[in-house]
Every structure is written in C-alpha cells, then in structure tokens.
Amino acid sequence: MSEPLKTHFAIVGFPKCGTSALLSMLAQNTDVHVIAGPRAIESGYSRDIEMPLFVDRTELSEGLGRAGLVNGHKYSAYAFSKKALRNLFNHNNKMLIIVCVRHPRKSLISWHQMHRSFAINGSINHFTGRTPEDREFYMNCNLQEYYDRYAGSRLRYDFFVGNVFDVFPAEQVVVVAQERLALDPFAPTARISELLGCRNEQASKSEVAPHIGHADRVAGMSGLNPDVVANLDATHAATMHTIQARGHAPNIFV
C-alpha cells in the first residue's frame, strides 16, 4: 500500500471566526489542494480510534489528497479537543496549524444566528434538529439561553488556544483574527503561503474589499446577562494575552 499523502496544513478553529473565508482564499492558490469529503472523513482526527479514517485517504475516493500539491483542510472543532490536535500532530508533526479567532461576543451572535437558521430550515442531520424539542429550542432561544445550553463552554478561546500551543511548536501555528481577516486578508494569506512554500497568488491589499457580516452590524448584546458580557470581554483579553505570550510574532495577525 502506498504511503498516505500528508496533510500540510489544517484550519482547526474556531467556528464563526472566518475559517471558511480563509480556506476559500487559500484554495484560490493553484499550489493548494483543499481536501473535502463526507463529514466522517473531514472530522476523522476527532475520532477515538488511533488511526482515523482521514489519515488513509489514498485508499478513499479520488479528490482527497493530491500528490505534488499542498494539501490542507478545515474542521473548526478540532481546537476543542486536545486529543484531536494530538492526532493531527501524529499524522504530520510538521503540519502548519491555523487558528482563526474573534471576539467571543461576535462569535456568540453569529453562532446563535446560524444555529437558529439551521433549526428553522429543519436540518435533521444537525444537532439543532435531532428532536422536535431541540428544534423548538434553537428556533426560539435568546442569546442567554443559547449561551447557557451550548456556546458558553466553547467560547473559552483562551483555554483552547493554549491547548494548540501545548501540542504544536509556536513556529508552526498561525493565528488570524476574523476582524483582521475581514479588513485585510492579504498579510495573513501571504504569510501562510510563504510558510507552505506556495506561490503567493493572492490579490494585493488594494484589491480586497472589507467584509462586514451580521455580527459586525449588531451593536449590543440584547438578552445577555451583563456578567456574561463581562466574562466574554475578559476571555477575549486572556486569549490575546495567550497568543502574544506563546505565539511566534511573524505568525500573529490580530
């Protein structure tokens, strides 16, 4: 059996922090192949088995890893699991890890809106629609209810970013703030291309239009306990401190 093709980079977190936008930008580079497939493949490193299905993608259908190209993929929940991060490291200990962050206030608003939309549209393969009770909750919950039931523990970016640096050397970790990416994607994508040994085919800074999403247009935190708002602000400050203290300066875009 041939050696499995290596994954050269992975975007490991966080949801609603610009991960899809960044992956789309990197995919425009002709040196880059974005690995996409069924969810069971995409999230393979999160599995409990020692050698997850995702690693052996040379045995899977065509269109996964490609020889001669820089192979990468995104699964924005990897950062929530230290075991998943170790699985990535064991697959390729030279892999470039990309972490997208955002102020958790904005992540919460965006995540809440997305899951509400999933519930309204009846996405039965998503946890928001597994049962009638789940769907009813996610269709109608306010920010506080959503934070309490689902998002609160997942917005501890300071803790999860620390886990990334526990597993991977700082020189192999690139941190990109969604706020920075929305205004100027040129610098982070150019740096990632450099680290991956790709030609930098991204548009110049002057050609990039800033992106303003739903959460960016929402000014307040209606329905959220003031103590929670303060906690989100403290988490953001702690996350930025962790990034600056443990990150490799040329790889930080916040």
C-alpha positions in Angstrom: 0.0 0.0 0.0 1.3 3.4 -0.9 2.2 5.9 1.8 -0.7 8.1 2.8 -0.4 11.6 1.5 0.4 14.2 4.2 -1.9 17.0 5.2 0.4 20.0 5.1 -2.0 22.5 6.9 -5.2 22.4 8.9 -7.5 25.2 10.0 -8.5 23.9 13.4 -10.8 26.6 14.9 -12.9 28.4 15.7 -16.5 28.2 14.4 -17.8 31.6 13.1 -14.3 33.1 13.2 -13.6 33.3 9.4 -12.4 29.7 8.9 -14.4 29.2 5.7 -13.4 32.5 4.3 -9.7 31.9 4.9 -9.9 28.4 3.4 -11.6 29.8 0.3 -8.8 32.3 -0.1 -6.1 29.7 0.3 -7.9 27.4 -2.2 -7.6 30.0 -4.9 -3.8 29.3 -5.0 -3.0 26.8 -7.7 -0.4 25.2 -5.5 -3.0 24.3 -2.8 -5.5 21.4 -2.8 -8.3 21.7 -0.3 -9.4 18.3 0.9 -13.1 18.0 1.2 -15.3 14.9 1.7 -18.0 13.4 3.7 -18.2 14.6 7.3 -16.9 11.3 8.6 -13.7 11.9 6.6 -13.5 15.6 7.3 -13.7 15.1 11.0 -11.6 12.0 11.1 -9.0 13.3 13.5 -11.7 13.8 16.1 -12.4 10.0 16.2 -11.4 7.9 19.1 -9.6 5.3 17.0 -5.9 5.5 16.9 -5.5 5.8 13.1 -8.5 7.7 12.0 -10.1 7.2 8.6 -8.9 10.6 7.4 -5.3 9.6 7.5 -5.6 6.8 4.9 -7.2 9.0 2.3 -5.1 7.4 -0.5 -7.4 4.4 -0.1 -10.6 6.6 -0.4 -12.3 8.1 -3.3 -10.5 10.4 -5.8 -10.5 14.1 -4.9 -8.9 13.9 -1.5 -5.2 14.3 -1.0 -3.2 15.1 -4.2 0.4 14.4 -4.8 2.6 17.3 -5.8 0.3 19.9 -4.2 0.0 21.4 -0.7 -2.9 19.5 0.9 -5.0 21.1 3.6 -8.4 21.1 5.1 -10.6 22.7 7.7 -12.5 21.4 10.6 -13.2 24.2 13.0 -14.0 22.0 16.0 -10.5 20.4 16.2 -9.4 23.1 18.6 -12.0 22.0 21.1 -10.2 18.6 21.5 -6.6 18.2 22.6 -6.8 14.5 21.5 -7.8 15.6 18.0 -4.9 18.0 18.0 -2.5 15.2 19.0 -3.9 13.1 16.2 -3.1 15.8 13.8 0.4 16.1 15.2 0.9 12.3 15.0 -0.1 12.3 11.3 2.4 15.1 10.4 4.4 16.7 13.2 5.5 19.4 10.7 1.9 20.4 9.8 1.0 24.1 9.7 -1.8 24.8 12.1 -4.1 27.8 11.5 -6.3 29.1 14.3 -8.9 31.8 13.5 -10.1 33.7 16.5 -12.7 36.5 17.1 -14.0 38.5 19.9 -16.3 35.9 21.6 -19.2 38.5 21.7 -19.3 38.5 17.9 -18.8 34.7 17.7 -21.8 34.2 20.0 -24.0 36.4 17.9 -23.0 34.8 14.7 -23.2 31.2 16.0 -26.6 31.9 17.6 -27.9 33.2 14.3 -26.5 30.2 12.3 -28.0 27.6 14.6 -31.3 29.4 14.7 -31.3 29.3 10.8 -30.5 25.6 10.8 -33.4 24.9 13.2 -35.8 27.0 11.2 -34.8 25.2 8.0 -35.2 21.8 9.6 -31.6 20.5 9.2 -32.3 17.0 10.6 -28.7 15.9 10.3 -27.6 18.7 12.6 -27.9 18.6 16.4 -30.3 21.6 16.2 -32.9 19.4 14.6 -32.4 16.0 16.1 -35.6 16.1 18.1 -38.7 18.3 18.0 -37.6 19.7 21.4 -34.2 20.6 20.1 -35.6 22.3 17.1 -38.0 24.3 19.1 -35.3 25.4 21.5 -32.8 26.6 18.8 -35.6 28.3 16.8 -36.6 30.4 19.7 -33.8 30.7 22.3 -32.4 34.1 23.1 -28.6 34.8 23.4 -28.5 34.0 27.1 -30.4 30.7 26.7 -28.1 29.7 23.8 -25.0 30.7 25.8 -26.1 28.6 28.8 -27.1 25.5 26.8 -24.4 25.4 24.1 -22.0 28.1 23.5 -20.6 29.1 26.9 -18.0 26.4 27.4 -17.0 26.5 23.7 -16.2 30.2 23.8 -13.2 29.7 26.2 -10.8 30.6 23.4 -8.0 31.4 25.9 -8.0 27.8 27.1 -8.3 26.2 23.7 -5.7 28.3 22.1 -3.4 27.3 25.0 -4.0 23.7 24.1 -2.9 24.3 20.5 0.4 25.7 21.7 0.7 22.8 24.1 0.7 20.4 21.1 2.4 22.3 18.3 5.5 24.5 18.3 4.7 28.2 18.0 6.6 28.4 14.7 4.0 26.0 13.2 1.0 27.9 14.4 -0.6 30.9 12.6 -3.3 32.9 14.4 -5.6 35.0 12.4 -8.3 37.3 13.9 -11.5 37.4 12.0 -11.6 41.2 12.4 -8.1 41.4 10.8 -9.0 39.0 8.0 -12.2 40.9 7.1 -10.3 44.2 6.7 -7.1 42.9 5.2 -6.7 39.3 4.2 -3.5 39.9 2.2 -1.0 39.8 5.0 -2.1 36.5 6.7 -2.6 34.7 3.4 0.7 35.8 2.1 2.4 34.6 5.3 0.6 31.2 5.2 1.7 30.9 1.5 5.2 31.6 2.5 5.3 29.1 5.3 3.8 26.4 3.0 6.2 27.1 0.2 3.5 28.2 -2.2 3.5 30.9 -4.7 1.7 33.9 -3.3 -1.2 34.3 -5.8 -3.5 36.4 -3.5 -4.8 39.7 -4.6 -2.9 42.8 -3.4 -4.2 44.6 -0.4 -5.7 47.4 -2.5 -7.9 44.9 -4.4 -9.5 43.4 -1.3 -12.9 44.7 -0.2 -13.5 44.6 3.6 -16.2 42.1 4.7 -18.9 43.2 7.2 -21.1 40.3 8.5 -24.2 40.1 10.6 -22.4 40.1 13.9 -20.4 43.1 12.9 -23.6 45.1 12.3 -25.1 44.2 15.7 -24.1 46.8 18.3 -25.5 45.5 21.5 -25.8 42.1 23.3 -29.6 42.1 23.8 -30.8 39.4 26.2 -27.4 38.6 27.6 -26.6 38.8 31.3 -24.1 41.7 32.0 -21.9 39.3 33.9 -21.7 37.1 30.8 -20.8 40.1 28.7 -18.0 41.0 31.1 -16.8 37.4 31.1 -16.7 37.3 27.3 -14.6 40.5 27.4 -12.3 39.0 29.9 -11.9 35.9 27.8 -11.0 38.0 24.8 -8.3 39.8 26.8 -7.0 36.5 28.1 -7.0 35.0 24.6 -5.0 37.9 23.2 -2.5 37.6 26.1 -2.0 33.9 25.4 -1.5 34.5 21.7 1.1 37.2 22.3 2.8 35.4 25.1 3.0 32.0 23.4 2.8 32.7 19.7 5.5 33.3 17.1 5.3 37.1 16.3 5.6 36.8 12.5 2.6 34.3 12.5 0.2 36.5 14.5 -2.4 38.6 12.8 -4.7 40.0 15.4 
